[in-house]
Amino acid sequence: MEQATSDPAGYEAGQRQWAIERGIRKWKNREAAAVTPEALRAARAKVRQWQGAMRDHRDAHPDLRRLRHREQPGASNLPAPRTEPTEQQLDAARVWSGVQAAELPASNGIGTARALARMYAALIGEVDGVRLLSPGALASATEEQASGMDQVMLIPSRFSTGYMLLTESNPIIGPSSFGHTGRGGSLAFADPGHGVAFAYTMNRAMGGADDRRAILLVDAVRRSVL
């Protein structure tokens, strides 16, 4: 196999060609956008100036090829033209929409942080005239029903009727708080004692002991209400 060798001069020449191509594109765009005769003449003069620079550069570096398509407006700096989706892509979209529409308990709840916080607020009080839990059900949501080592998440946990309660690994505000963690590091809960409803969702899923995003936000909430 032939040994590759570096060519610093060739690299610099290629980079200079890219720069000249960008200059030509820039002033062709200015020419297309000109709204006065003066601006049009000035842009055309600049295009010719940059085209002259390209000719001089190629004369000095005869190994370079002039790629005129790279000098046209839109080259190398716009997304590819939109194409119609393939049948495979449509099938994948249908499957995903079906996943989102399905009702899988404790698995695929989908919502924004604002919507989650609003829902939790309606658990502990009225939101637009709607209250989701009766006083008795709310009391049950804050009362421990089971505790110990979670055999799924392998951490100590405490549960009421469907909600997680305060633990070292789930440091929500206080003893009356109830809520649940979610996939990727999300968290939502309510605290009827302090009248707080909180939710955090994220664009980047992480989770695990190293993910402290929700914990830091809850710490800030706790400091503001305690």
C-alpha positions in Angstrom: 0.0 0.0 0.0 1.4 3.4 -0.9 2.3 5.5 2.1 0.3 8.6 2.5 2.2 11.9 2.7 1.1 15.2 4.1 0.6 18.2 1.7 0.3 21.4 3.7 0.6 23.6 0.6 -2.2 21.7 -1.1 -4.4 21.8 2.0 -3.9 25.6 2.2 -4.7 26.0 -1.5 -7.9 24.0 -1.1 -9.0 26.0 2.0 -8.3 29.2 0.0 -10.5 27.9 -2.8 -13.3 27.3 -0.3 -13.0 30.9 1.0 -13.1 32.3 -2.6 -16.2 30.2 -3.3 -17.9 31.6 -0.2 -17.1 35.1 -1.4 -18.6 34.5 -4.8 -21.7 33.0 -3.2 -22.0 35.9 -0.8 -22.0 38.5 -3.4 -24.3 36.5 -5.8 -26.8 36.5 -2.9 -26.3 40.2 -2.5 -26.9 40.7 -6.2 -30.1 38.7 -6.1 -31.4 40.7 -3.1 -30.4 44.1 -4.4 -33.3 46.6 -4.5 -31.6 49.6 -6.0 -29.5 50.0 -9.2 -26.5 51.1 -7.1 -26.6 48.1 -4.9 -27.0 45.8 -7.9 -23.9 47.3 -9.6 -21.9 47.1 -6.5 -22.8 43.4 -5.9 -22.0 42.5 -9.5 -18.6 44.3 -9.3 -17.8 42.3 -6.1 -18.8 39.0 -7.9 -16.5 39.8 -10.7 -13.7 40.7 -8.2 -14.1 37.3 -6.5 -14.3 35.5 -9.8 -11.0 37.1 -10.8 -9.5 36.0 -7.5 -10.6 32.4 -8.4 -8.9 32.6 -11.8 -5.7 33.9 -10.3 -5.8 31.2 -7.6 -6.3 28.4 -10.2 -3.5 29.8 -12.3 -1.2 29.6 -9.3 -2.4 26.1 -8.4 -3.1 24.3 -11.7 -3.9 21.0 -9.9 -7.1 22.6 -8.5 -10.4 22.0 -10.3 -12.9 24.8 -10.5 -16.2 23.5 -9.2 -18.7 26.1 -10.4 -21.7 24.5 -8.7 -20.0 25.4 -5.3 -20.1 29.0 -6.4 -23.9 29.2 -6.8 -26.2 30.7 -4.2 -27.4 28.0 -1.7 -24.5 25.7 -2.3 -23.1 24.0 0.8 -25.2 26.1 3.2 -28.8 25.1 2.8 -30.5 21.8 3.7 -31.2 19.3 0.9 -34.6 19.8 -0.9 -37.5 18.2 1.0 -38.4 14.8 -0.4 -41.6 12.8 0.0 -41.4 10.2 2.8 -40.9 6.6 1.8 -43.4 3.9 2.7 -41.0 2.6 5.3 -40.8 6.0 7.0 -44.6 6.3 6.9 -44.9 2.9 8.5 -42.5 3.9 11.3 -44.4 7.0 11.9 -47.7 5.0 12.2 -46.0 2.7 14.7 -44.7 5.6 16.8 -48.1 7.3 16.8 -49.7 4.1 17.9 -47.2 3.8 20.8 -48.1 7.4 21.8 -51.8 6.7 21.6 -51.7 3.4 23.5 -52.6 3.3 27.2 -49.8 1.3 29.0 -50.1 1.8 32.7 -47.0 3.0 34.4 -45.1 3.0 31.1 -45.9 5.6 28.5 -47.4 8.7 30.0 -46.5 11.5 27.6 -46.8 15.2 28.5 -45.1 18.5 29.1 -43.7 19.7 32.4 -46.4 22.4 32.6 -49.1 19.8 32.0 -47.8 17.5 34.6 -47.5 20.2 37.2 -51.0 21.3 36.4 -52.3 17.8 36.8 -50.6 17.5 40.2 -52.0 20.8 41.3 -55.4 19.5 40.5 -54.7 16.5 42.9 -54.3 18.8 45.9 -56.6 21.7 45.0 -58.9 23.1 42.4 -57.6 24.1 38.9 -60.2 25.9 36.8 -62.9 24.4 39.0 -61.6 20.8 38.7 -60.2 18.8 41.6 -59.1 15.2 40.9 -58.8 13.7 44.4 -61.2 13.8 47.2 -59.8 14.6 50.7 -59.8 10.9 51.6 -58.0 9.9 48.4 -55.5 12.7 48.9 -54.8 11.4 52.4 -54.3 7.9 51.0 -51.9 9.3 48.4 -49.6 10.7 51.2 -49.8 7.7 53.5 -47.2 4.9 53.3 -48.5 1.5 52.2 -45.3 -0.3 51.4 -41.5 0.3 51.9 -38.3 -1.5 51.4 -35.8 -2.4 48.7 -37.4 -1.9 45.3 -36.8 -5.1 43.3 -37.0 -3.3 40.0 -34.9 -0.2 40.6 -32.8 -1.8 43.3 -33.0 1.2 45.6 -34.9 1.8 48.9 -38.4 3.0 48.1 -41.7 4.0 49.9 -45.1 3.9 48.2 -48.5 5.2 49.0 -51.5 4.2 46.9 -49.7 4.5 43.5 -47.3 7.3 44.4 -43.7 7.4 45.6 -43.0 9.1 48.9 -39.9 10.8 50.4 -36.7 8.8 50.6 -33.0 9.6 50.3 -33.0 8.6 46.7 -36.2 10.5 46.0 -35.7 13.7 47.8 -39.0 15.5 47.2 -39.9 18.4 49.5 -41.1 16.8 52.7 -43.2 14.2 54.5 -46.5 15.2 52.8 -45.0 15.1 49.3 -46.1 12.4 46.8 -45.3 11.9 43.2 -43.2 9.8 40.9 -40.0 9.7 38.9 -40.0 9.1 35.2 -37.8 7.7 32.5 -34.7 9.6 31.6 -34.6 11.7 34.8 -38.1 13.3 34.8 -39.9 13.9 38.1 -43.3 15.2 39.2 -44.9 15.6 42.6 -47.2 17.6 44.8 -47.0 18.7 48.4 -50.3 19.6 49.9 -48.7 20.9 53.1 -47.0 23.7 51.1 -49.4 24.0 48.2 -46.7 23.1 45.7 -47.0 21.2 42.4 -43.8 20.5 40.6 -42.8 18.8 37.3 -39.5 18.4 35.4 -39.1 16.9 32.0 -36.1 16.9 29.8 -34.9 16.8 26.2 -32.0 14.6 27.0 -32.6 11.3 28.8 -30.0 10.4 31.4 -31.1 8.9 34.7 -29.0 7.1 37.3 -27.0 8.3 40.3 -25.1 10.8 38.2 -28.1 12.6 37.0 -28.8 15.4 39.5 -30.8 17.8 37.3 -34.2 17.2 39.0 -32.6 17.0 42.5 -31.0 20.5 42.1 -34.3 21.9 40.9 -36.2 20.4 43.9 -33.5 21.7 46.3 -34.2 25.2 44.9 -38.0 24.7 45.4 -37.4 23.4 48.9 -35.3 26.4 49.9 -38.0 28.8 48.6 -40.9 27.2 50.6 -39.3 26.0 53.8 
